[in-house]
Amino acid sequence: MTAREIEDPYVAALLAGKTATAHERGVELVVVTHERVPPLAVDPSELVSVLGNLVDNAVDAVSDVERDERPDDEPPTVEVELVPSRDGRFVHLTVADNGPGIRPDVRERLFDPGVTTKPATDAPRGVGLDVVRRAVEGWGTELTVSHEAGAVFSVDIPAQHPALDRKENR
C-alpha cells in the first residue's frame, strides 16, 4: 500500500496503524488496491468503526489459530482489498482472513447484538459487527459475508465522485 493510492486520509491512516498492530501480533496484513482509491463520502467515525472492526476481527481470528491448523501451513494473513466501482460511486471493500471461518451455529446470528465467537471476558463482547451493520445500512449499502478459506466480509462504501460533486455544486 502506498499513500498515493488511497486518497482518503482516514483510510490511509487507519490501515497504516492496523498494519503495525497486526505485525506486532504476528499477522501479515496485506492491503491491495487495483487503482487510485478516492476519498469516501461517509462520516469518518462510521468509516473508522466499519473498517476498524472488520480488520480487528480478522486479525483476532487468525492470531489465535495454531500454525498446524492453517491450510498448507500458511502464516496468519488478513487481506484488505479496496476497488473503486466503474462508475466511481463506491469503493468495494473486502476484508478476508485465512482463519477458521465462522462456526455454522453463529452464522445466522452474526450481526445480532451480543453475539461473539471470542472467549467470554468481563468486557462487553459482540457489539462490533452490530455497529458495522447499522453504519452500512445507513449508507444504503449491504454487508455480505462468505466462508471460504476463512471469513470474507464485503461492503460497498459510498465514494466522493468528482464529476457528480461538480454538477451538484452548480
Backbone torsions as a table, in degrees:
resi	resn	phi	psi	omega
1	MET	NA	135.7	171.4
2	THR	-122.4	149.4	-178.3
3	ALA	-60.4	-28.9	-179.7
4	ARG	-66.8	-28.0	-178.4
5	GLU	-76.6	-30.1	-177.3
6	ILE	-110.8	106.6	-176.1
7	GLU	-79.9	-21.6	-179.4
8	ASP	-77.3	117.2	-175.6
9	PRO	-64.7	-30.6	179.3
10	TYR	-68.2	-43.3	179.1
11	VAL	-64.7	-46.9	-178.8
12	ALA	-60.6	-46.5	-178.5
13	ALA	-67.1	-44.8	-179.1
14	LEU	-62.1	-44.0	-179.2
15	LEU	-68.2	-33.9	176.1
16	ALA	-63.2	-44.9	179.0
17	GLY	-66.2	-43.3	179.9
18	LYS	-65.7	-33.9	178.0
19	THR	-63.6	-44.2	179.5
20	ALA	-65.4	-43.0	179.4
21	THR	-64.3	-42.8	179.0
22	ALA	-61.2	-43.8	179.3
23	HIS	-58.1	-41.9	178.2
24	GLU	-61.0	-27.3	-179.4
25	ARG	-95.1	6.7	178.4
26	GLY	80.7	20.5	-178.7
27	VAL	-112.1	134.6	175.0
28	GLU	-88.3	120.4	176.4
29	LEU	-105.4	115.8	-177.4
30	VAL	-108.2	127.7	177.0
31	VAL	-109.3	125.3	-177.2
32	VAL	-117.8	127.2	171.5
33	THR	-127.8	143.1	-179.7
34	HIS	-102.0	-12.4	177.1
35	GLU	-166.7	-177.6	-179.9
36	ARG	-57.6	132.8	178.6
37	VAL	-102.3	114.8	-175.9
38	PRO	-72.2	167.4	173.0
39	PRO	-60.5	148.9	-177.8
40	LEU	-96.0	151.3	-174.1
41	ALA	-105.0	45.1	179.1
42	VAL	-129.2	162.0	178.0
43	ASP	-58.8	128.3	-178.4
44	PRO	-55.8	-36.1	-179.9
45	SER	-67.8	-35.9	175.7
46	GLU	-67.8	-41.9	178.6
47	LEU	-59.0	-47.1	179.6
48	VAL	-63.6	-39.6	178.2
49	SER	-63.5	-45.5	-177.5
50	VAL	-67.6	-57.6	-177.5
51	LEU	-63.9	-43.5	-179.1
52	GLY	-62.1	-46.6	179.2
53	ASN	-63.3	-43.9	-179.1
54	LEU	-63.8	-43.2	179.6
55	VAL	-68.6	-45.2	179.6
56	ASP	-59.1	-44.1	179.2
57	ASN	-62.4	-41.1	-179.9
58	ALA	-65.8	-42.9	178.5
59	VAL	-63.6	-43.0	176.7
60	ASP	-59.0	-43.3	-176.3
61	ALA	-62.7	-40.2	-176.5
62	VAL	-88.5	-23.6	-176.9
63	SER	-74.3	-20.9	-177.9
64	ASP	-93.9	-0.1	-176.3
65	VAL	-94.6	131.5	177.9
66	GLU	-67.1	146.0	-176.5
67	ARG	-55.1	-40.5	-177.8
68	ASP	-74.5	-6.4	176.8
69	GLU	-93.9	-1.2	-179.0
70	ARG	-89.4	149.0	175.3
71	PRO	-61.2	130.9	177.5
72	ASP	54.3	26.6	177.2
73	ASP	56.3	34.6	-179.4
74	GLU	-68.2	149.8	174.0
75	PRO	-70.2	156.2	178.8
76	PRO	-64.2	123.4	-173.3
77	THR	-137.0	139.8	171.5
78	VAL	-124.0	131.8	177.9
79	GLU	-116.4	127.8	175.1
80	VAL	-110.3	120.7	-179.9
81	GLU	-117.4	133.2	179.2
82	LEU	-123.4	117.6	-176.9
83	VAL	-131.9	115.2	176.3
84	PRO	-65.5	142.8	176.6
85	SER	-70.3	159.9	-178.8
86	ARG	-58.8	-37.5	-177.9
87	ASP	-85.9	-2.5	176.4
88	GLY	78.2	4.8	-177.0
89	ARG	-82.9	-20.4	-175.9
90	PHE	-139.2	160.2	166.1
91	VAL	-118.2	122.7	179.4
92	HIS	-83.6	118.6	179.1
93	LEU	-104.0	129.6	172.6
94	THR	-127.0	130.4	174.4
95	VAL	-119.9	115.1	-176.8
96	ALA	-124.3	145.8	176.8
97	ASP	-132.3	161.8	177.4
98	ASN	-104.4	34.3	177.6
99	GLY	-82.7	-162.5	-174.6
100	PRO	-77.0	-6.3	-176.7
101	GLY	83.5	-171.2	-176.9
102	ILE	-105.4	127.7	-178.4
103	ARG	-56.7	140.5	179.6
104	PRO	-56.0	-34.9	-178.3
105	ASP	-70.7	-12.9	-178.8
106	VAL	-103.6	-23.1	-173.1
107	ARG	-52.5	-44.0	-177.2
108	GLU	-66.5	-28.3	-174.1
109	ARG	-110.4	10.4	-169.5
110	LEU	-52.8	-35.9	-175.7
111	PHE	-98.2	5.0	177.9
112	ASP	-76.4	143.2	177.4
113	PRO	-58.4	136.1	176.5
114	GLY	88.8	-8.9	180.0
115	VAL	-84.5	130.2	-179.7
116	THR	-146.9	156.6	173.5
117	THR	-107.2	0.1	-177.5
118	LYS	-88.1	157.0	178.2
119	PRO	-61.5	148.6	179.9
120	ALA	-67.4	140.6	175.4
121	THR	-140.7	-179.8	176.2
122	ASP	-73.6	-22.8	179.9
123	ALA	-76.0	147.7	177.3
124	PRO	-62.2	139.2	179.0
125	ARG	-125.4	160.5	174.0
126	GLY	79.7	26.1	179.0
127	VAL	-105.9	-24.8	-173.0
128	GLY	-61.4	-49.8	-177.8
129	LEU	-71.0	-26.8	173.8
130	ASP	-67.0	-42.2	177.0
131	VAL	-62.1	-44.1	179.3
132	VAL	-60.2	-49.1	-178.3
133	ARG	-58.0	-45.6	-178.3
134	ARG	-65.6	-40.5	178.8
135	ALA	-64.0	-45.3	-178.5
136	VAL	-64.0	-42.0	176.9
137	GLU	-60.9	-37.7	177.5
138	GLY	-63.8	-27.5	177.1
139	TRP	-79.8	-10.4	-177.8
140	GLY	79.8	19.9	177.9
141	THR	-119.0	-172.0	-175.2
142	GLU	-132.7	143.0	175.3
143	LEU	-97.9	127.1	178.4
144	THR	-118.6	154.1	179.9
145	VAL	-131.7	135.0	171.2
146	SER	-129.3	164.9	-173.0
147	HIS	-128.2	84.0	179.9
148	GLU	-95.8	-116.9	178.7
149	ALA	-76.4	-5.3	178.6
150	GLY	-165.8	-145.0	176.0
151	ALA	-103.8	142.3	178.7
152	VAL	-131.0	116.3	177.9
153	PHE	-109.1	134.9	-179.7
154	SER	-134.5	145.2	177.5
155	VAL	-155.2	146.2	171.6
156	ASP	-94.9	124.6	-179.6
157	ILE	-105.4	127.2	178.2
158	PRO	-57.4	135.8	-179.0
159	ALA	-113.7	156.4	172.6
160	GLN	-73.6	128.7	-177.7
161	HIS	-112.3	104.8	-173.5
162	PRO	-53.6	-43.1	-178.1
163	ALA	-66.0	-43.4	178.8
164	LEU	-68.3	-39.2	179.1
165	ASP	-61.2	-39.7	179.1
166	ARG	-64.7	-41.9	-179.7
167	LYS	-64.9	-42.2	-178.1
168	GLU	-68.4	-26.6	-176.8
169	ASN	-91.1	7.8	178.4
170	ARG	-83.9	NA	NA
